[in-house]
Amino acid sequence: MSFHLTVSWQTSPAPEGEFNRDHQIDFGTGQQLLASAAPEYKGNEAKVNPEESLLAALSSCHMLTFLTIAHLKRLPVESYRDNATAEIGKKESGKIAVTRMSLNPEVTFAEGTEVDRETLEKIHEKAHANCFIANSLAADTEVEINF
């Protein structure tokens, strides 16, 4: 399995001595995303930045893995919402990186489906262990379960 996307940028007006950081991401599915750097790095706050994209990939992968496990356990999920966060910091090497990501999923199971905290924690642990985005990252990731 492999995936493909195209990131494209071209010059456009910017303040003297600067460059415009806006760019476009074309996914293999045909969808397009307008992106920029984070505002702290002179980007456009109205567009998605790489740090948000990384966090979205992790959160989405964890959710899809969680939903798969719940489905296999015949635990129907009614809704899933994650208020994820990422922090930028310096690594021991002095390099700036995403050093910590936190997932804060809230799961609602279908009416009549009882799931205790221990079972919920085990499903999240298994989801994290099997999420290939999480397995690709060097940043610490926490899953804070809302029960």
C-alpha positions in Angstrom: 0.0 0.0 0.0 1.2 3.5 -0.8 -0.1 7.0 -0.9 0.6 10.0 -3.0 0.0 13.8 -2.7 1.4 16.9 -4.3 2.4 20.0 -2.4 2.7 23.1 -4.6 3.7 26.6 -3.9 4.4 29.6 -6.2 5.5 33.1 -5.4 2.9 35.7 -4.6 2.9 39.2 -3.1 4.4 39.4 0.4 5.9 42.1 2.6 9.4 43.4 1.7 12.0 40.8 2.7 9.4 38.1 3.3 7.8 35.3 1.2 4.2 34.1 1.2 3.9 30.7 3.0 0.5 29.8 1.5 0.5 26.6 -0.5 -1.8 23.9 -1.8 -1.9 20.1 -1.1 -3.6 17.9 -3.7 -4.4 14.5 -2.4 -4.5 11.3 -4.5 -8.3 11.3 -3.9 -8.6 14.5 -5.8 -9.3 16.6 -2.7 -7.4 19.9 -2.2 -6.4 21.6 1.0 -5.2 25.2 1.2 -2.4 25.3 3.7 0.2 27.7 5.2 2.7 27.9 8.0 1.4 28.3 11.6 0.8 32.0 12.4 3.8 31.9 14.8 6.0 31.2 11.7 4.5 34.0 9.6 1.8 31.8 8.1 -1.9 32.4 7.3 -4.0 31.6 10.4 -7.0 30.9 8.1 -5.3 27.9 6.6 -4.3 24.5 7.9 -0.6 24.3 9.0 1.7 21.2 9.0 1.5 20.8 12.8 -2.3 20.7 12.7 -2.1 18.2 9.8 0.2 15.9 11.8 -2.1 16.1 14.8 -5.2 15.4 12.6 -3.5 12.3 11.1 -2.8 10.9 14.5 -6.2 11.6 15.9 -8.0 10.3 12.8 -5.9 7.1 12.7 -6.5 6.5 16.4 -10.3 7.0 16.0 -10.5 4.7 13.0 -8.5 2.0 14.8 -10.7 2.4 17.9 -13.9 2.2 15.8 -12.6 -1.0 14.1 -11.8 -2.6 17.5 -15.2 -1.6 18.9 -16.9 -3.0 15.8 -15.1 -6.3 16.1 -16.1 -6.5 19.8 -19.7 -5.8 18.8 -19.8 -2.5 20.8 -21.7 -0.1 18.5 -20.4 3.5 18.8 -22.9 6.3 18.4 -20.4 9.1 18.3 -16.7 9.9 18.7 -15.1 13.3 19.3 -11.5 14.1 20.0 -10.2 17.4 21.2 -6.6 16.7 20.4 -3.6 19.0 21.2 0.0 19.2 20.1 2.9 21.1 21.7 6.0 22.4 20.0 9.2 22.3 22.0 12.9 21.6 21.8 14.3 18.1 21.8 17.4 17.2 23.7 19.4 17.8 20.5 18.1 21.5 20.5 15.9 20.9 17.4 12.4 22.3 17.5 9.8 19.5 17.1 6.3 18.5 18.0 7.3 17.1 21.4 3.9 16.0 22.8 0.5 15.2 21.4 -2.5 14.5 23.5 -5.7 12.8 22.4 -8.8 13.4 24.4 -11.5 11.2 22.9 -15.1 11.2 24.1 -17.0 8.1 23.0 -20.7 7.5 23.2 -21.9 4.0 22.7 -25.3 3.1 21.3 -28.2 3.1 23.7 -28.2 -0.1 25.8 -24.5 -0.8 25.2 -22.7 -0.8 28.6 -18.9 -0.3 28.5 -16.9 0.1 31.7 -13.9 2.2 32.1 -11.5 -0.7 32.1 -12.8 -2.0 28.8 -12.7 1.5 27.3 -9.1 2.0 28.4 -8.1 -1.4 26.9 -9.7 -0.5 23.6 -7.9 2.8 23.5 -4.6 1.2 24.4 -5.0 -1.4 21.7 -6.1 1.4 19.2 -2.9 3.4 20.1 -0.7 0.3 19.8 -2.1 -0.5 16.4 -2.4 2.9 14.9 0.3 3.1 12.2 0.5 6.9 12.4 1.2 6.6 16.2 3.8 3.9 15.4 5.5 6.3 13.0 6.0 9.2 15.4 8.8 10.0 17.7 6.7 12.5 19.8 5.2 11.3 23.1 1.5 10.7 22.7 -1.0 10.5 25.6 -4.5 9.2 25.3 -6.6 10.9 28.0 -9.9 9.0 28.3 -13.1 10.9 29.1 -15.5 8.6 30.8 
